[in-house]
């Protein structure tokens, strides 16, 4: 039998795997941006509900601006906007990651150990997704990426 490319005994499978790897590598920065934008919209929704009552969530009725929940709303609104456009992403994501960890341990953890029982699943997943953005950056579709491209194009003196 002629020497053919084989992966797991299937002819041509390694070629397909290589093509998929290339597609994944090409799309990774864009998909990072999509994840950032969707996450930002969800976080922004929390900030809007706390600060402006839209969308209305009864649990935020009568919220004081300088209470812990009010300050969280300020962070979520401002941070959500900055994440949405991908500006200062690493710093903003790190701050919001800390806010989510704080929210989990202050609000959810006292209700029980397991996040599914204490209602803290969202705080946990937000915390780790934001930690990922703090490490990985904003992705291709962001002001951060544009600033980096512009800095690279400037002639060095």
BADO-700320 format. One record per residue: residue in three letters; chain; y, x, z of N, C-alpha, C in turn. Coordinates in pm, 1 decimal. Each point is the difference from the previous one (the first is absolute). Layout:
<pts>
PT|code|unit|nY|nX|nZ|caY|caX|caZ|cY|cX|cZ
PT|ALA|A|Y|X|Z|Y|X|Z|Y|X|Z
...
</pts>
This chain:
<pts>
PT|code|unit|nY|nX|nZ|caY|caX|caZ|cY|cX|cZ
PT|UNK|A|-117.0|85.1|0.0|117.0|-85.1|0.0|123.0|89.4|0.0
PT|UNK|A|97.3|-35.9|-79.4|123.5|78.5|-8.8|73.8|-6.4|131.8
PT|UNK|A|69.5|110.0|28.4|78.7|2.4|124.0|115.5|-98.0|-14.2
PT|UNK|A|-6.4|-109.0|72.9|105.7|-100.7|-1.9|67.6|-0.7|134.9
PT|UNK|A|121.0|-46.8|-4.0|71.8|-15.9|123.8|-60.9|-114.9|78.7
PT|UNK|A|-40.7|29.0|123.6|-63.5|-104.5|79.2|51.0|4.4|143.9
PT|UNK|A|20.3|-116.5|52.0|37.2|-15.5|140.3|-93.0|-105.1|57.8
PT|UNK|A|-70.2|31.7|102.8|-96.9|-90.2|62.3|-103.0|-49.0|-101.2
PT|UNK|A|-35.0|87.3|-96.8|-102.1|-35.4|-96.6|45.5|-95.7|-108.5
PT|UNK|A|127.9|-31.5|-7.8|49.4|-93.1|-100.9|80.0|79.4|-103.1
PT|UNK|A|-45.3|-1.5|-127.5|71.4|76.6|-102.0|144.4|-47.2|-15.6
PT|UNK|A|93.3|95.1|-7.9|140.6|-31.8|-24.9|76.8|-50.5|120.9
PT|UNK|A|-68.3|-19.7|109.9|67.3|-57.0|117.3|105.5|93.7|57.6
PT|UNK|A|-24.6|131.0|-6.4|99.3|93.0|53.0|127.4|-2.1|-84.1
PT|UNK|A|-12.1|-24.7|-129.7|118.3|-10.9|-86.0|84.2|-121.2|42.4
PT|UNK|A|-67.7|-110.2|28.2|69.5|-120.2|45.9|66.4|26.0|134.7
PT|UNK|A|-70.4|68.1|88.9|56.5|33.5|130.7|122.9|88.2|-15.5
PT|UNK|A|-5.0|95.3|-93.8|116.3|86.8|-24.6|117.1|-81.6|-52.0
PT|UNK|A|-27.6|-95.9|-89.8|106.9|-83.7|-53.8|62.2|-85.3|110.4
PT|UNK|A|-84.2|-56.3|85.2|50.9|-80.2|111.2|81.4|85.4|96.3
PT|UNK|A|-44.7|122.0|22.5|74.9|90.9|87.4|137.5|30.3|-59.0
PT|UNK|A|6.3|18.7|-130.5|127.9|26.8|-65.7|91.8|-121.3|7.6
PT|UNK|A|-55.1|-117.9|-22.3|79.2|-123.3|9.8|53.6|-15.5|142.2
PT|UNK|A|-85.6|23.4|98.4|42.8|-10.9|140.2|110.4|99.9|31.0
PT|UNK|A|-14.9|122.2|-48.3|102.2|103.1|25.0|132.2|-37.4|-66.4
PT|UNK|A|-7.5|-56.5|-120.4|121.8|-39.4|-70.7|71.5|-115.3|70.2
PT|UNK|A|-75.6|-94.4|54.6|58.9|-119.8|59.3|31.0|13.3|148.5
PT|UNK|A|-50.1|103.1|66.7|18.4|14.3|144.6|145.9|-10.0|44.2
PT|UNK|A|94.8|71.8|-63.2|139.3|-10.9|46.6|58.1|-140.1|-19.1
PT|UNK|A|-41.5|-67.8|-106.8|50.0|-135.9|-24.4|-58.6|-98.9|100.5
PT|UNK|A|-129.2|13.8|27.1|-62.5|-90.2|96.7|50.9|24.7|141.5
PT|UNK|A|34.6|123.8|30.7|64.7|29.2|128.0|131.6|-77.4|8.9
PT|UNK|A|74.3|-3.8|-109.1|125.2|-75.6|-2.9|-24.6|-149.2|17.6
PT|UNK|A|-102.7|-52.9|-65.3|-32.6|-142.4|13.8|-34.8|-32.4|145.0
PT|UNK|A|-82.1|83.4|62.9|-34.6|-20.6|140.9|125.1|5.0|86.9
PT|UNK|A|89.9|95.0|-26.3|124.3|11.9|76.7|86.8|-124.3|-17.0
PT|UNK|A|14.3|-48.6|-121.5|85.4|-116.4|-26.5|-54.8|-124.4|68.5
PT|UNK|A|-129.3|-24.4|-10.9|-60.4|-118.1|63.6|11.1|10.7|152.3
PT|UNK|A|-28.0|116.8|54.7|12.8|20.4|144.3|143.7|-22.6|44.1
PT|UNK|A|95.6|51.7|-76.1|141.9|-16.9|33.8|39.4|-147.0|-0.7
PT|UNK|A|-47.2|-75.3|-98.1|32.9|-142.9|-4.9|-56.4|-74.1|120.8
PT|UNK|A|-119.2|37.1|42.7|-59.3|-64.5|117.6|76.8|36.3|127.6
PT|UNK|A|38.7|125.9|13.1|76.8|42.1|117.3|139.0|-63.1|-2.6
PT|UNK|A|61.0|-2.8|-116.7|132.1|-62.2|-15.6|-4.1|-147.2|39.9
PT|UNK|A|-108.5|-68.4|-33.0|-17.1|-140.1|38.0|7.2|-16.5|151.9
PT|UNK|A|-61.4|91.5|73.7|5.2|-6.1|146.5|143.3|19.6|49.5
PT|UNK|A|69.8|97.3|-57.1|138.9|23.9|39.8|89.7|-118.0|-31.4
PT|UNK|A|-15.7|-59.5|-118.4|80.2|-116.4|-38.1|-26.5|-118.1|93.2
PT|UNK|A|-125.9|-22.5|33.0|-34.5|-111.0|90.0|61.3|19.8|138.3
PT|UNK|A|0.2|122.1|49.2|54.3|27.3|132.8|152.0|-7.2|2.5
PT|UNK|A|64.7|55.0|-102.4|146.2|8.8|1.2|70.4|-121.4|-58.0
PT|UNK|A|-56.1|-57.2|-105.8|69.8|-105.8|-72.7|-73.7|-133.2|-0.8
PT|UNK|A|-117.7|-4.3|61.6|-74.9|-125.1|7.1|-59.1|-42.6|-133.0
PT|UNK|A|-13.2|93.4|-94.3|-60.2|-32.6|-128.3|-103.6|104.6|-36.1
PT|UNK|A|-120.4|-38.8|-27.4|-53.5|-134.5|15.7|-8.5|-36.3|148.4
PT|UNK|A|13.2|-129.1|26.8|6.2|-44.0|139.4|-133.6|21.8|69.9
PT|UNK|A|6.3|64.4|114.6|-115.4|16.5|88.5|47.9|-41.6|138.2
PT|UNK|A|-54.7|-107.6|52.1|46.2|-57.1|126.6|-0.7|101.6|113.6
PT|UNK|A|-91.7|96.6|-5.9|-8.3|97.9|108.7|123.7|88.4|8.1
PT|UNK|A|82.2|2.0|-106.4|121.5|82.1|2.0|126.0|-81.8|25.6
PT|UNK|A|-13.3|-130.1|27.1|116.6|-82.6|33.7|62.7|52.6|128.8
PT|UNK|A|131.8|14.3|1.5|70.6|45.7|118.7|-14.0|148.8|26.6
PT|UNK|A|-43.3|74.9|-97.1|-18.1|144.0|16.3|134.5|69.0|22.2
PT|UNK|A|7.8|83.5|99.5|121.4|77.3|28.4|-3.7|129.0|-80.7
PT|UNK|A|111.6|33.7|-62.0|6.9|115.1|-89.0|-37.5|130.8|69.1
PT|UNK|A|42.0|16.8|125.8|-26.9|126.8|68.1|-118.6|-7.5|96.6
PT|UNK|A|-88.9|-95.5|-24.4|-128.6|-1.4|70.5|-94.8|92.2|-76.1
PT|UNK|A|-118.2|25.0|54.1|-97.1|83.9|-71.3|-35.5|-60.8|-135.8
PT|UNK|A|-22.0|-131.3|-3.0|-33.7|-65.3|-127.0|118.4|4.4|-96.6
PT|UNK|A|122.0|-10.7|51.5|118.6|9.2|-84.7|16.9|137.9|-60.9
PT|UNK|A|-22.5|101.9|80.2|8.3|137.8|-51.0|-112.4|24.3|-101.4
PT|UNK|A|-117.8|-55.1|26.6|-109.4|9.3|-97.2|41.4|-66.4|-131.2
PT|UNK|A|69.6|-113.8|10.0|48.3|-68.8|-119.5|98.4|84.6|-79.2
PT|UNK|A|88.0|68.7|69.9|96.1|89.7|-66.3|-75.0|111.9|-72.9
PT|UNK|A|-96.4|62.2|70.1|-79.4|107.1|-61.8|-78.4|-51.9|-120.8
PT|UNK|A|-58.5|-118.0|12.9|-80.5|-56.1|-108.7|86.9|-40.6|-118.2
PT|UNK|A|117.9|-53.3|26.3|88.6|-39.3|-109.7|53.0|122.9|-73.5
PT|UNK|A|61.9|90.9|73.7|56.9|120.4|-63.1|-110.6|88.2|-57.8
PT|UNK|A|-104.8|22.6|76.5|-110.3|82.1|-47.4|-72.2|-62.9|-117.8
PT|UNK|A|-15.4|-132.0|3.2|-63.5|-70.0|-111.6|79.0|16.2|-128.4
PT|UNK|A|133.5|-9.3|9.1|84.3|19.6|-119.3|-12.1|142.3|-53.5
PT|UNK|A|5.7|98.6|89.7|-10.4|139.7|-43.3|-137.7|30.6|-59.1
PT|UNK|A|-105.1|-53.2|61.4|-133.9|19.0|-55.6|-13.2|-68.4|-135.5
PT|UNK|A|59.5|-116.9|-13.4|-8.9|-75.4|-124.6|50.0|81.9|-118.5
PT|UNK|A|112.9|66.8|17.3|55.8|80.2|-109.6|-51.1|143.6|1.7
PT|UNK|A|-71.5|37.1|104.3|-56.2|134.8|7.9|103.8|105.5|29.4
PT|UNK|A|86.6|-28.1|95.1|105.8|94.1|36.8|-25.0|49.0|142.8
PT|UNK|A|-4.5|131.0|19.2|-31.3|62.2|129.2|-134.2|-50.2|53.5
PT|UNK|A|-95.1|-15.1|-89.1|-127.0|-65.6|30.9|-76.5|65.8|113.2
PT|UNK|A|-12.3|131.2|-2.7|-80.5|67.2|102.2|57.7|-22.8|139.7
PT|UNK|A|131.2|15.2|13.6|65.6|-18.7|130.0|-9.6|-145.7|45.0
PT|UNK|A|33.5|-92.5|-89.5|-2.8|-142.8|33.5|-142.3|-42.5|36.8
PT|UNK|A|-98.1|43.7|-78.3|-139.1|-36.9|28.0|-44.8|54.0|135.6
PT|UNK|A|43.2|120.9|34.1|-36.4|57.7|129.1|59.1|-82.8|115.1
PT|UNK|A|126.0|-40.6|-13.2|64.5|-83.1|103.5|-70.7|-134.7|12.3
PT|UNK|A|-26.1|-64.2|-114.0|-66.5|-130.8|3.0|-144.2|10.9|49.1
PT|UNK|A|-66.4|110.6|-30.3|-134.4|23.7|52.3|3.1|1.8|152.5
PT|UNK|A|97.3|69.1|54.5|16.6|3.7|145.3|30.3|-137.2|57.0
PT|UNK|A|82.5|-76.0|-71.2|31.1|-136.1|46.2|-126.5|-85.0|4.4
PT|UNK|A|-84.2|11.9|-102.1|-123.1|-79.7|-4.6|-96.8|42.5|110.7
PT|UNK|A|-9.3|130.2|25.8|-85.1|46.7|109.9|52.7|-53.5|133.3
PT|UNK|A|132.1|7.4|17.6|64.1|-51.1|121.1|-28.5|-149.1|15.3
PT|UNK|A|16.4|-76.1|-110.4|-25.2|-144.5|3.4|-145.1|-28.1|37.9
PT|UNK|A|-91.5|77.2|-55.4|-140.8|-22.6|31.2|-27.1|20.1|148.6
PT|UNK|A|44.0|114.1|51.9|-32.4|30.6|139.7|79.4|-84.3|99.0
PT|UNK|A|119.0|-43.7|-38.1|81.6|-81.0|90.3|-40.4|-147.6|-2.4
PT|UNK|A|-27.1|-53.1|-118.3|-23.3|-143.6|-14.9|-148.3|-34.1|-9.2
PT|UNK|A|-74.8|72.6|-79.1|-137.3|-40.9|-30.3|-105.0|59.5|92.8
PT|UNK|A|5.9|129.2|25.7|-104.1|65.5|80.4|-19.9|-63.3|138.1
PT|UNK|A|107.1|-45.4|68.5|-23.7|-63.0|130.7|-84.9|-127.5|-6.5
PT|UNK|A|-13.0|-58.1|-119.6|-78.3|-123.9|-15.3|-148.4|28.0|-19.1
PT|UNK|A|-37.9|125.7|-16.4|-140.8|34.0|-18.5|-14.2|125.3|-83.2
PT|UNK|A|-120.9|56.8|0.9|-23.8|127.4|-67.0|-8.5|-12.8|-151.8
PT|UNK|A|-67.6|-102.8|-49.0|-27.0|-12.1|-142.6|115.4|-68.3|-73.5
PT|UNK|A|51.0|63.6|-105.6|111.9|-58.1|-74.2|-27.0|-140.8|-53.4
PT|UNK|A|-123.9|-29.1|-36.7|-30.1|-133.6|-50.7|15.6|-106.1|109.1
PT|UNK|A|-17.1|41.1|124.3|13.0|-94.4|111.8|141.4|-3.3|57.3
PT|UNK|A|75.0|109.4|-13.8|135.2|2.0|58.3|110.0|-27.5|-102.4
PT|UNK|A|-39.8|-28.8|-126.4|99.1|-32.6|-102.7|75.9|119.7|-54.7
PT|UNK|A|-52.7|119.5|20.2|73.4|119.1|-38.8|-41.7|64.9|-130.2
PT|UNK|A|-82.2|-70.3|-81.8|-48.1|62.5|-124.0|115.2|42.9|-90.6
PT|UNK|A|99.8|-86.1|-17.0|111.9|34.4|-88.7|77.7|120.2|50.9
PT|UNK|A|24.5|4.6|129.2|72.2|114.1|55.5|-76.9|129.8|-24.4
PT|UNK|A|-131.7|-3.6|13.5|-82.0|119.1|-21.4|3.1|41.8|-146.6
PT|UNK|A|-22.6|-94.4|-90.5|-4.7|36.7|-141.2|137.7|44.9|-48.1
PT|UNK|A|107.6|-67.4|43.1|134.5|45.6|-34.5|23.1|141.8|51.0
PT|UNK|A|-40.6|26.3|122.1|19.7|131.6|60.1|-63.7|108.9|-86.0
PT|UNK|A|-123.5|-19.9|-42.0|-68.5|104.5|-75.0|43.2|7.2|-145.8
PT|UNK|A|35.4|-111.7|-60.3|54.8|4.2|-136.3|134.3|72.7|2.6
PT|UNK|A|82.0|-28.9|98.7|128.9|68.6|12.0|-17.8|148.7|30.5
PT|UNK|A|-99.2|33.3|79.8|-29.2|141.3|24.7|-39.7|69.2|-130.9
PT|UNK|A|-74.8|-69.6|-83.4|-36.3|53.9|-131.1|124.6|24.8|-85.1
PT|UNK|A|94.4|-95.7|-1.5|124.5|20.4|-75.7|79.6|117.2|55.4
PT|UNK|A|-1.6|17.6|131.7|71.0|113.5|59.9|-58.1|131.8|-50.3
PT|UNK|A|-129.2|2.8|-26.2|-63.8|121.4|-50.3|5.4|9.9|-152.5
PT|UNK|A|-23.6|-111.3|-70.1|-14.7|2.4|-146.5|130.5|-17.7|-74.5
PT|UNK|A|99.9|-61.3|63.1|125.9|-24.2|-69.1|3.2|-137.4|-64.1
PT|UNK|A|96.6|-18.2|-90.0|30.0|-132.1|-53.6|-74.6|-35.4|-127.5
PT|UNK|A|-45.4|96.9|-75.4|-61.5|-28.3|-128.2|99.0|16.2|-114.4
PT|UNK|A|-47.6|-27.8|-120.1|77.1|26.4|-121.6|121.8|-89.8|-15.2
PT|UNK|A|-12.4|-125.7|38.0|108.3|-96.4|-20.0|84.0|-9.0|126.7
PT|UNK|A|87.2|97.4|20.6|80.8|3.0|121.6|125.5|83.3|-21.5
PT|UNK|A|98.2|-24.9|85.3|119.3|84.2|-1.6|-32.1|141.4|47.3
PT|UNK|A|-96.1|13.1|89.3|-41.2|133.7|45.1|-52.2|82.3|-117.7
PT|UNK|A|-83.9|-61.2|-85.1|-53.4|71.3|-116.5|112.5|34.7|-97.7
PT|UNK|A|93.6|-91.3|-17.1|113.6|27.1|-89.2|84.3|114.9|54.4
PT|UNK|A|24.5|0.0|131.3|77.3|108.6|60.8|-71.4|133.1|-17.7
PT|UNK|A|-132.8|0.9|13.7|-77.5|122.9|-16.8|6.6|48.9|-144.8
PT|UNK|A|-9.6|-92.6|-96.1|10.3|38.9|-141.5|137.9|56.1|-30.8
PT|UNK|A|104.8|-64.7|52.5|136.2|48.3|-23.6|22.1|138.0|61.5
PT|UNK|A|-54.0|20.9|118.8|13.2|130.8|65.9|-72.8|107.5|-79.1
PT|UNK|A|-112.6|-34.8|-58.7|-77.4|96.9|-78.2|70.1|35.0|-131.8
PT|UNK|A|80.3|-93.8|-50.2|68.4|22.7|-128.2|130.0|77.6|15.7
PT|UNK|A|54.2|2.4|122.4|124.1|75.5|22.4|-24.2|146.9|-16.5
PT|UNK|A|90.0|67.6|-68.7|-17.2|144.9|-14.0|22.0|69.2|134.2
PT|UNK|A|-83.5|96.5|27.8|15.9|75.3|125.0|107.5|106.4|-19.1
PT|UNK|A|73.5|22.3|106.2|108.7|99.4|-7.6|-32.7|123.0|79.2
</pts>
